[in-house]
Structures are given as structure tokens and as C-alpha cells.
Amino acid sequence: MVVLPARARTVLARYPELIAVLVAAILGLSVQRPLGWLAARQGINVLLAVLVFATAVTIEPASLRRLAAAWRQLLAALLAGVTVLPALSWAVSRMVAAGSLRDGVLAVGLAPCEIASIATTAMAGGEAALAAGALIGSTVLTVAFAGPILALEAGHAGFSPGGIIVNLALVVALPLAAGIVLRSWVPLTKSVLSTARAERAAAAVALFAVAALVALIAAEVRLSSRYAGVAAALVAFLLGSAVIGRLLGTRTRPAAAAPLLLTTSMRDFAIAAGLATAAFGPAAAAPLGLYGIFVLVWGTAAAGVLRKRTAVGPAGVPASVPAADRD
């Protein structure tokens, strides 16, 4: 029997999501063939749908009602996502030699919020409903403006939004709507899903889905010396977008600040890969798997830190309020 040092046990207890994601990333990089087989057969989309549903069933009706009150912060985040972040990704892409890898880095800032940011918001004790609103709004803006922005930044673009719309409808809209309906409006399931035990189970499923997602993404990464500059550029983009997200939430309550930070700093690597492929060819999608690992590790790490700073539970409600009494 292995006995962990006291310090290791403390870290494991405080940041279980981060530990799970780091282990998954190592596993994915080490056992690439079977995991890559799953990734090539819609494994990533299936895990994202499970992740969205598991998070949606923890969104309480009160947080949905509070969503309208946060429209100013939400609008500011959406505008930053379609103006500041594309400019930031263009700037950091200059750190990479001209070619397909630079083009892939440039596409990161054009992607909408990462789907998993809904789950990391819940892990952080923030309002997942606000994160869901940011995801939907940013997706609409990506569909509307990615083509023109790419044409402006790169001089050319070939972008068709049809495939992205269908994919997001299946992976995000349907499981999100199903989870919210079951949690808020169906009496039988509402009484079951509003319990603390159900919330713990949903949180465990979400954590498993995030970790499995990281493993599948890591299985598709092919590291080489050429990626040193790419990694530096992606880290610079991640840090810059985190600063922007932090600024957006400086004058709001912690439960709303968490989703503003996480949705702004976590961009969807899969959609970024699709944009890069459509605009520049398949080789430009190569950096996006590495970004996917970075962004999910960052999101789970930030969730662990934010959870300690907020006095709210996973659905954005005071932690002292029993789950059964939150409605």
C-alpha cells in the first residue's frame, strides 16, 4: 500500500480536478493509438455532450433567472471575444514562423467559448447558466464574423458555418436543453436532481468526462521541436485571455466573475481546428490539439483556485444552502 506524503494528500484534496486532468494528459500522450481510435470515431463529441448534460442538470432555476441581470457583463465578454481575442491571437501568432503552424495559432482567437467552460464554471462554484449564455452568444458571433475577420487578418478565408452549426446543435444545444428541462420543469426528475447526492453524481460524471476528453485530445498531439514556438505562443494567448477575463469580472460578484474569466480564457479548440482547416488546410489544425490540453488544464486549475475564493456551490448558490432547499 502506497502512503502519500501529507503535502501530496492536501494538494489532491484541494485540486482533484487538476490532478485528474494532468493524469489524463500523461495517459493520452503515452497510449495514443487506442485513444486516437476513439477520438477518430466521434469520441470527443460524445464526451462533450455528456459533459454539457451533466453540467446542465446542476443549473438551478434561480440562476437562470439571474442570467438576465448580468446582460451587461455578458455583452462585454461577447464583444471582447469577437474583437480583442482575434487581435491577441494574431499578435501571438507572430511568435511562430510563417506557415501552417502560425495560421493555426491565429485561428484560436476566432473560436467561441470552450464547451467545457460550462463544467469548469460549475467546478469553480460560479453560475453555469451565465457560462452557457456566453457559449451560445459567442458561437453565434463566430458563425457571423469568423470569415470576415480571417479575411482581414490573413488576406483570405474559406469558411462555411453549416457544419459548425449542426455540430453545436447536437453536442451543446440538445444536451443543454435536456438537462435544464429535466432539472427545472419535469416534477419527477426535478425532485431527484435537486438533491445533494444527485449534484455530487453529476459533478463526478462531469469530472470523468473532462479527464477523458483531455486523454483523447492528448492522443492526437504529435510533439516535435517545431512546437516550441507554438507552445510559447499558445501560452501567451492563454495568459492574455485570462487577464482580459479577469478584468471583465472585476466589478461583479464572484459567482458571475468565475464564468466571465473561464469562458473568456477558454476557447474551443475543436472549432478553432475546424476554422483553421477550412481557411488554411488540414496542416493548420496541428497546434489546436496542444491548445486543447493547455486550456483544459488551465480551466480545471483555475476552477480549484476560484472554488476556494467563492462562498457559492456548484450551481452558483451559497454553499451553506442545502441542495433540496435551493429552489
NUMILUM-987211 format. One record per residue (C-alpha): x, z negated, y; residue in three letters. Coordinates in pm, 1 decimal. Example, Ala and Ser with C-alpha at 12.3 -4.5 7.8 and 13.67 -1.06 7.14 Angstrom:
% residues 2
{r {1230.0,-780.0,-450.0},ALA}
{r {1367.0,-714.0,-106.0},SER}
END
This chain:
% residues 327
{r {0.0,0.0,0.0},MET}
{r {137.0,108.0,339.1},VAL}
{r {111.6,-154.8,613.5},VAL}
{r {118.4,-9.7,965.4},LEU}
{r {302.0,-193.3,1244.9},PRO}
{r {81.2,-381.5,1489.2},ALA}
{r {152.9,-129.9,1767.2},ARG}
{r {51.3,162.2,1545.5},ALA}
{r {-270.8,-13.8,1445.6},ARG}
{r {-352.1,-73.8,1812.6},THR}
{r {-300.0,293.1,1903.8},VAL}
{r {-507.2,404.5,1604.7},LEU}
{r {-791.9,172.7,1704.4},ALA}
{r {-788.8,283.4,2070.0},ARG}
{r {-743.0,657.2,2021.0},TYR}
{r {-887.5,754.6,1680.7},PRO}
{r {-995.3,1099.8,1803.8},GLU}
{r {-646.7,1183.5,1931.3},LEU}
{r {-482.9,1073.3,1605.2},ILE}
{r {-731.2,1281.0,1404.2},ALA}
{r {-667.8,1591.0,1617.7},VAL}
{r {-288.6,1556.6,1601.1},LEU}
{r {-300.4,1520.0,1221.6},VAL}
{r {-530.0,1823.2,1202.6},ALA}
{r {-293.6,2030.3,1418.1},ALA}
{r {0.7,1945.5,1191.1},ILE}
{r {-207.8,2028.1,885.4},LEU}
{r {-317.4,2360.3,1032.2},GLY}
{r {37.7,2464.2,1118.4},LEU}
{r {159.3,2359.7,772.3},SER}
{r {-116.3,2501.6,549.1},VAL}
{r {-200.3,2823.6,728.3},GLN}
{r {-311.2,3061.7,453.6},ARG}
{r {-625.3,2886.9,316.7},PRO}
{r {-728.6,2760.6,658.6},LEU}
{r {-671.0,3104.8,806.4},GLY}
{r {-901.9,3243.9,537.6},TRP}
{r {-1176.6,3010.9,659.5},LEU}
{r {-1112.8,3096.2,1022.7},ALA}
{r {-1145.1,3466.9,946.7},ALA}
{r {-1488.3,3406.2,790.3},ARG}
{r {-1670.6,3250.3,1083.8},GLN}
{r {-1532.8,2903.0,1012.6},GLY}
{r {-1465.9,2836.8,1381.2},ILE}
{r {-1816.1,2939.0,1487.4},ASN}
{r {-1976.2,2727.6,1214.9},VAL}
{r {-1777.4,2421.5,1322.8},LEU}
{r {-1865.7,2480.0,1687.9},LEU}
{r {-2236.6,2499.5,1601.6},ALA}
{r {-2210.7,2173.7,1402.8},VAL}
{r {-2021.0,2013.5,1691.1},LEU}
{r {-2280.8,2115.5,1950.7},VAL}
{r {-2571.2,1995.9,1734.3},PHE}
{r {-2407.3,1661.1,1651.4},ALA}
{r {-2344.2,1600.2,2021.1},THR}
{r {-2689.7,1718.5,2130.5},ALA}
{r {-2869.4,1463.8,1913.0},VAL}
{r {-2696.3,1184.9,2111.9},THR}
{r {-2819.8,1313.8,2450.2},ILE}
{r {-3093.6,1078.8,2560.6},GLU}
{r {-3391.3,1190.9,2775.8},PRO}
{r {-3279.4,980.9,3073.3},ALA}
{r {-2950.5,1171.1,3101.3},SER}
{r {-3141.5,1499.3,3107.1},LEU}
{r {-3346.6,1368.7,3399.1},ARG}
{r {-3029.6,1263.2,3580.9},ARG}
{r {-2889.7,1615.1,3547.8},LEU}
{r {-3089.4,1741.0,3848.5},ALA}
{r {-2944.2,1466.5,4067.0},ALA}
{r {-2589.6,1592.8,4000.2},ALA}
{r {-2654.3,1950.1,4112.1},TRP}
{r {-2401.3,1935.9,4396.4},ARG}
{r {-2114.4,1829.7,4171.2},GLN}
{r {-2222.1,2079.3,3907.2},LEU}
{r {-2233.7,2362.8,4161.2},LEU}
{r {-1889.7,2269.8,4294.0},ALA}
{r {-1746.5,2271.8,3940.5},ALA}
{r {-1901.4,2610.3,3865.5},LEU}
{r {-1767.8,2762.2,4187.3},LEU}
{r {-1420.5,2624.3,4116.6},ALA}
{r {-1438.0,2772.1,3767.5},GLY}
{r {-1503.2,3121.4,3896.5},VAL}
{r {-1264.0,3115.8,4196.3},THR}
{r {-984.4,2857.0,4173.1},VAL}
{r {-920.8,2869.6,3797.7},LEU}
{r {-879.3,3250.4,3778.9},PRO}
{r {-631.3,3227.3,4067.1},ALA}
{r {-448.6,2945.5,3887.3},LEU}
{r {-422.7,3138.9,3559.9},SER}
{r {-293.9,3443.7,3749.0},TRP}
{r {-28.8,3227.9,3917.7},ALA}
{r {95.9,3059.7,3597.5},VAL}
{r {95.5,3392.7,3411.8},SER}
{r {385.3,3494.2,3638.9},ARG}
{r {592.8,3245.3,3436.1},MET}
{r {568.6,3486.0,3139.3},VAL}
{r {743.7,3820.8,3114.3},ALA}
{r {522.8,4121.0,3184.5},ALA}
{r {335.7,4241.1,2878.1},GLY}
{r {62.9,4135.1,2639.1},SER}
{r {154.3,3764.7,2641.0},LEU}
{r {126.7,3748.0,3019.3},ARG}
{r {-208.7,3924.0,3000.8},ASP}
{r {-333.7,3667.5,2751.4},GLY}
{r {-235.2,3377.1,2976.6},VAL}
{r {-408.3,3544.7,3270.1},LEU}
{r {-736.0,3558.4,3074.2},ALA}
{r {-752.2,3178.7,3023.5},VAL}
{r {-882.5,3111.0,3373.7},GLY}
{r {-1166.6,3358.7,3330.2},LEU}
{r {-1321.4,3178.3,3032.6},ALA}
{r {-1616.2,2939.9,3066.4},PRO}
{r {-1605.4,2571.5,2972.5},CYS}
{r {-1486.3,2495.3,2620.6},GLU}
{r {-1781.4,2431.4,2388.2},ILE}
{r {-1606.3,2123.2,2251.7},ALA}
{r {-1601.7,1970.8,2602.7},SER}
{r {-1959.0,1854.4,2539.5},ILE}
{r {-1834.5,1647.8,2245.8},ALA}
{r {-1527.1,1515.0,2427.8},THR}
{r {-1751.9,1414.4,2716.7},THR}
{r {-1964.0,1212.8,2475.0},ALA}
{r {-1648.5,1058.1,2325.2},MET}
{r {-1540.2,961.6,2678.0},ALA}
{r {-1868.8,784.2,2748.9},GLY}
{r {-1974.5,1049.6,3000.0},GLY}
{r {-2302.1,1232.8,3036.3},GLU}
{r {-2306.3,1509.3,2777.2},ALA}
{r {-2610.8,1665.3,2946.5},ALA}
{r {-2400.6,1736.8,3256.2},LEU}
{r {-2130.1,1891.0,3037.4},ALA}
{r {-2393.7,2108.7,2870.5},ALA}
{r {-2516.2,2222.1,3212.0},GLY}
{r {-2160.4,2311.6,3313.4},ALA}
{r {-2112.5,2504.9,2990.0},LEU}
{r {-2429.0,2709.7,3035.4},ILE}
{r {-2364.9,2777.4,3403.4},GLY}
{r {-2000.9,2871.8,3354.4},SER}
{r {-2093.6,3107.7,3072.0},THR}
{r {-2341.5,3290.0,3293.8},VAL}
{r {-2076.3,3323.6,3565.3},LEU}
{r {-1817.7,3450.0,3315.3},THR}
{r {-2055.7,3720.4,3196.3},VAL}
{r {-2127.9,3819.3,3557.6},ALA}
{r {-1779.6,3805.3,3710.6},PHE}
{r {-1508.8,3831.7,3442.8},ALA}
{r {-1499.2,4211.0,3457.4},GLY}
{r {-1463.3,4241.1,3836.3},PRO}
{r {-1207.2,3957.3,3851.9},ILE}
{r {-998.5,4115.5,3575.5},LEU}
{r {-1012.2,4447.8,3756.1},ALA}
{r {-897.5,4275.5,4075.6},LEU}
{r {-614.8,4078.0,3914.0},GLU}
{r {-488.1,4328.1,3657.1},ALA}
{r {-595.7,4657.3,3807.6},GLY}
{r {-809.7,4748.5,3508.3},HIS}
{r {-1056.2,4590.0,3270.6},ALA}
{r {-1281.0,4686.2,2986.8},GLY}
{r {-1531.2,4408.8,2930.4},PHE}
{r {-1868.2,4417.6,2756.0},SER}
{r {-2066.8,4092.1,2777.4},PRO}
{r {-2311.5,4172.4,2497.5},GLY}
{r {-2111.1,4024.4,2210.9},GLY}
{r {-2033.2,3706.3,2403.5},ILE}
{r {-2399.6,3653.0,2492.2},ILE}
{r {-2513.7,3689.6,2130.4},VAL}
{r {-2235.1,3465.7,2001.1},ASN}
{r {-2308.6,3190.1,2252.6},LEU}
{r {-2679.7,3206.3,2180.0},ALA}
{r {-2612.3,3140.3,1810.2},LEU}
{r {-2326.4,2892.5,1846.3},VAL}
{r {-2435.1,2699.3,2157.8},VAL}
{r {-2792.6,2761.7,2272.1},ALA}
{r {-2972.4,2724.2,1939.0},LEU}
{r {-2797.5,2409.6,1808.8},PRO}
{r {-2805.4,2253.3,2156.8},LEU}
{r {-3178.9,2312.8,2194.5},ALA}
{r {-3249.5,2196.6,1838.7},ALA}
{r {-3056.1,1872.4,1886.2},GLY}
{r {-3221.4,1790.6,2220.1},ILE}
{r {-3571.2,1864.9,2087.1},VAL}
{r {-3519.6,1651.1,1777.5},LEU}
{r {-3373.1,1366.3,1984.0},ARG}
{r {-3622.2,1370.2,2271.1},SER}
{r {-3954.6,1524.1,2174.5},TRP}
{r {-4022.0,1502.8,1799.7},VAL}
{r {-4159.6,1149.4,1739.7},PRO}
{r {-4040.1,1112.2,1380.3},LEU}
{r {-3682.4,1228.1,1438.2},THR}
{r {-3666.5,1064.2,1781.5},LYS}
{r {-3721.4,720.5,1631.7},SER}
{r {-3443.8,781.2,1378.5},VAL}
{r {-3190.4,945.9,1609.3},LEU}
{r {-3224.5,683.0,1883.4},SER}
{r {-3073.9,412.7,1664.0},THR}
{r {-2715.0,293.6,1694.6},ALA}
{r {-2648.3,388.9,1332.0},ARG}
{r {-2757.5,748.8,1393.9},ALA}
{r {-2537.2,771.4,1703.2},GLU}
{r {-2237.5,645.1,1508.5},ARG}
{r {-2304.4,900.1,1235.2},ALA}
{r {-2336.1,1182.2,1489.7},ALA}
{r {-2012.0,1071.5,1656.8},ALA}
{r {-1833.6,1074.8,1319.0},ALA}
{r {-1962.8,1425.9,1244.1},VAL}
{r {-1850.5,1545.1,1589.1},ALA}
{r {-1503.9,1399.8,1537.6},LEU}
{r {-1473.1,1565.7,1198.6},PHE}
{r {-1582.8,1898.6,1348.5},ALA}
{r {-1328.3,1872.3,1633.1},VAL}
{r {-1045.3,1787.8,1392.4},ALA}
{r {-1141.5,2067.4,1153.3},ALA}
{r {-1165.3,2306.7,1446.6},LEU}
{r {-811.1,2220.8,1555.2},VAL}
{r {-685.8,2276.7,1199.5},ALA}
{r {-843.2,2624.2,1182.2},LEU}
{r {-708.2,2720.0,1524.3},ILE}
{r {-359.8,2597.8,1434.9},ALA}
{r {-371.5,2804.6,1116.9},ALA}
{r {-390.8,3121.0,1328.4},GLU}
{r {-93.4,3037.7,1551.3},VAL}
{r {234.2,3220.4,1480.5},ARG}
{r {504.8,3043.3,1675.3},LEU}
{r {829.3,3210.5,1782.6},SER}
{r {1092.4,3178.9,2053.9},SER}
{r {887.2,3416.1,2270.7},ARG}
{r {626.5,3143.7,2310.4},TYR}
{r {843.1,2900.7,2508.1},ALA}
{r {741.0,3055.8,2840.1},GLY}
{r {383.0,3096.4,2719.4},VAL}
{r {363.0,2727.9,2628.0},ALA}
{r {503.5,2625.5,2967.2},ALA}
{r {252.8,2846.8,3148.5},ALA}
{r {-40.1,2713.5,2944.8},LEU}
{r {63.9,2352.2,3004.0},VAL}
{r {92.8,2426.1,3377.6},ALA}
{r {-257.9,2573.8,3375.1},PHE}
{r {-392.8,2275.6,3183.5},LEU}
{r {-236.5,2027.8,3426.0},LEU}
{r {-356.4,2220.1,3728.6},GLY}
{r {-712.4,2249.8,3599.8},SER}
{r {-711.9,1876.3,3515.5},ALA}
{r {-613.8,1794.8,3875.0},VAL}
{r {-898.4,2015.2,4001.5},ILE}
{r {-1144.9,1849.0,3765.9},GLY}
{r {-1028.1,1506.0,3874.7},ARG}
{r {-1077.6,1596.1,4240.5},LEU}
{r {-1429.4,1721.7,4171.7},LEU}
{r {-1526.4,1382.0,4034.7},GLY}
{r {-1357.3,1156.1,4290.1},THR}
{r {-1677.2,1058.5,4472.3},ARG}
{r {-1917.9,1030.0,4185.4},THR}
{r {-1999.1,770.2,3921.4},ARG}
{r {-1772.5,750.9,3613.8},PRO}
{r {-2037.3,887.4,3375.2},ALA}
{r {-2053.1,1207.1,3584.6},ALA}
{r {-1681.8,1219.6,3668.1},ALA}
{r {-1588.0,1245.3,3299.5},ALA}
{r {-1774.6,1572.7,3230.6},PRO}
{r {-1651.2,1722.8,3558.4},LEU}
{r {-1292.0,1653.7,3455.7},LEU}
{r {-1329.0,1765.4,3094.3},LEU}
{r {-1536.7,2079.7,3146.7},THR}
{r {-1311.7,2197.4,3429.0},THR}
{r {-986.7,2134.4,3242.9},SER}
{r {-1107.9,2259.3,2902.1},MET}
{r {-1169.4,2636.3,2898.9},ARG}
{r {-1299.7,2820.6,2595.2},ASP}
{r {-1000.6,2965.7,2408.0},PHE}
{r {-1217.5,3183.3,2180.8},ALA}
{r {-1395.5,3355.9,2469.6},ILE}
{r {-1064.1,3387.9,2653.3},ALA}
{r {-927.6,3564.1,2344.3},ALA}
{r {-1227.7,3796.4,2342.9},GLY}
{r {-1179.1,3878.6,2710.4},LEU}
{r {-807.1,3940.2,2660.7},ALA}
{r {-871.2,4167.0,2362.1},THR}
{r {-1141.7,4363.7,2541.2},ALA}
{r {-935.4,4410.3,2855.3},ALA}
{r {-578.7,4444.4,2725.4},PHE}
{r {-588.5,4493.1,2347.8},GLY}
{r {-553.7,4257.6,2044.5},PRO}
{r {-191.9,4160.3,2119.1},ALA}
{r {-302.5,3986.9,2440.0},ALA}
{r {-509.1,3735.9,2241.3},ALA}
{r {-198.2,3586.6,2076.7},ALA}
{r {-141.3,3299.5,2325.9},PRO}
{r {-500.1,3176.9,2309.0},LEU}
{r {-468.2,3001.2,1974.0},GLY}
{r {-186.8,2790.1,2116.6},LEU}
{r {-400.7,2713.0,2420.4},TYR}
{r {-682.7,2609.9,2186.9},GLY}
{r {-459.8,2343.5,2029.3},ILE}
{r {-338.2,2221.3,2368.9},PHE}
{r {-685.0,2196.3,2517.9},VAL}
{r {-843.1,2011.2,2225.6},LEU}
{r {-554.4,1764.7,2202.1},VAL}
{r {-581.1,1709.4,2577.7},TRP}
{r {-959.4,1667.2,2562.7},GLY}
{r {-952.7,1406.0,2288.9},THR}
{r {-663.7,1220.1,2453.3},ALA}
{r {-844.0,1216.8,2788.4},ALA}
{r {-1164.6,1101.7,2619.0},ALA}
{r {-984.2,799.3,2475.3},GLY}
{r {-846.2,700.8,2816.5},VAL}
{r {-1174.2,763.4,3001.6},LEU}
{r {-1373.7,564.7,2747.5},ARG}
{r {-1170.9,255.1,2840.1},LYS}
{r {-1241.8,307.4,3211.2},ARG}
{r {-1619.0,350.5,3194.0},THR}
{r {-1884.4,96.8,3112.9},ALA}
{r {-2114.4,350.8,2954.3},VAL}
{r {-2185.3,451.1,2599.9},GLY}
{r {-2156.3,793.1,2435.2},PRO}
{r {-2471.0,929.2,2596.4},ALA}
{r {-2388.2,811.2,2947.4},GLY}
{r {-2581.6,483.0,2929.2},VAL}
{r {-2445.2,131.1,2981.4},PRO}
{r {-2277.0,23.7,2662.8},ALA}
{r {-2449.5,-310.1,2675.1},SER}
{r {-2790.1,-145.9,2637.3},VAL}
{r {-2895.1,-127.8,2270.9},PRO}
{r {-2942.9,228.8,2147.2},ALA}
{r {-3300.1,157.2,2039.6},ALA}
{r {-3389.2,46.9,2395.3},ASP}
{r {-3235.7,334.3,2589.3},ARG}
{r {-3548.8,543.5,2605.4},ASP}
END
